[in-house]
């Protein structure tokens, strides 16, 4: 059985956050004294201010740090943001997201070691081993400090997908190129979840992100914190709150197919889900054109799928020619011409890394009109 705590939390007052988290940890029976050193892994996708709702709010990180410090647990805060994994980029992300200030204020170590270690994976993704950030080796547990957000490819990103950020920058890009099918990518996330097995998962839903996530969406105040001893259960709770059905949530759907998740094995405590559910949360349209699969000849099916699949496009008057998309595109489908990004659709694999990491929101997702009508 997995316990999920849902608590209403109206703002990012650090004292309030600390109080809420302390109560939640008691409800799930979490015992900090069982751990000598914990890796705190927030979602630090890119250099964004906390109020932009792209990254885990620093007040949530601070609240947990203050609880664990009282129990004399050694801590390190670490992540591998999107793009190159180097000290300069880490420092820029730590500063902009407010995480550096929190760590300095609380005397908590921030990771600047950009080396990695290899871990073995068991599961169904066919990826046998992965590099992960070095602090994983030094700790006896990982805490996933996630942000409740939509995601252009995965539909939703939370406690489980947050673990993907433990893969060093460049290798994440390579995996997007190698694993193009959504089901296989979910298998990889589930394999990481089983291997890393975070000891605690906290989802920041005080202000979530809806719409064009994980970086170009809109902040939406939900006023909740989700805390669990099971990252998958925490994500299921979040999906319930934002009215995302199991069939439209690739991670949970695949977890159920693999026998890793059963709804009846979850115990909800704290505030009731009914009291925090919303029915108008803006969720990305799923990408699979499943209704034509197996019905039409393969060549026609492939043509329609290509025509109807969403594609990234460049908003030229917003593009600054910064090269971020060029540097992070797995198949090298993007070039910079006349200080503007240009996408070669013959090479594009629709992973949406460019959309995810554009600092100027200059890359949008274009969806076919028929696709919009049939699949929304």
C-alpha positions, 0 to 999 in steps of 0.5 A: 500500500502507498500513502498519499497526503494532499494538503491545501496550501494557499501560498509560498510562505516558508513557515507555512510550507514547513508546517504543512510538510512536517504534518505530511511526513508524520502522516506517511510515517517518514523517518528522517533518522533512517538516512545519513545523507539525502539527495534533494532533487527539485525540478530545475528545468531552466533559468526561470524565476520562481513566479513563472511556475516552471521550476520547483518553488524555492520555498518548498525546498527550504521547508523540507531542508529545515525539517531534515536539518533538525534531524541532522540529515546531511543534504545536497541539492542537485539537478541536471537542467536541460541543455549542457551540463556544466558549472556555468549553466548550473550556477545560472539556473541555481541563481535564477530559480532562487535555489542558490539563495535558499541553500546559502540561507540554510547552509545546504550544499549545492552540487557543482560536480558535473561528473556522473556514475553509471547505474544498471536498469532493469525493466522493459525500456531495453536501456540496460544502463544509464549515467546519472549525476554524481551525488546519487553515489554519495547519498542513501536516498533521493527525494523527488521535489517536483513541480505539477506541470503539463508536458508537451510530450508526456502530457503531465510531468511530476514526481516520476518524470522529475527523476529524468533530470538526474541524467546528465544534460547531453545524454538526455538529448541522446535518449530523446533521439533513440527513444521516439515512441511515447510508450518506450519513453514511459518504460524508461521513466518507469525503469528509472522509478523502480531503480532509483526508488525515491524515498520521498516525493513532494509535488509543488502544486501551490501554483501549477502550470497548465497549457503549453508546459513544461516551460511555456504554459501558464501558472495556475493556482491550485493551492496544494502540496502532494506528499507520498512515499511513492512517486507513482502514487503521487503522480496519480493523485495529481492526475486526479486533481487536474482531471486527467484520465488514466487513458490520457496519462501515458505514465499511469497507463503504462504502469498499469499495463506493467502491473506496477500500479493499482488504484486500490493500493493507494491510501489518501489522507489529509484533505480530500481529493474532491475538495481540491479537484478542478475540471477545467485544467488545460491539458495538452492534446495527446499525440498518438493518432491511435484511431487510424492504427490498423485500419488503413494501409500502412503507407496511408496510415504513415502519411496521415500520422505525419500530417496530423502529428503536432510539430514545432514552429518558430515565431520569428518576431520572438526568436532572438537567435540565441542558439539554445534550440540548436544546441539541444536538438537531438537530431540536429534539425535546427539551424540558425540563419540570419539570427533566427532559428530554422527547423528542418522537418525532414530531420525533426523527430517531434521530441519538442526539446526546442519548445521546452527549452526556448528561453524566449517562448519563440517555439510553439507547437502547431497542431493540424486542424483535423487533429485538434477537432478529433483528438481534443 
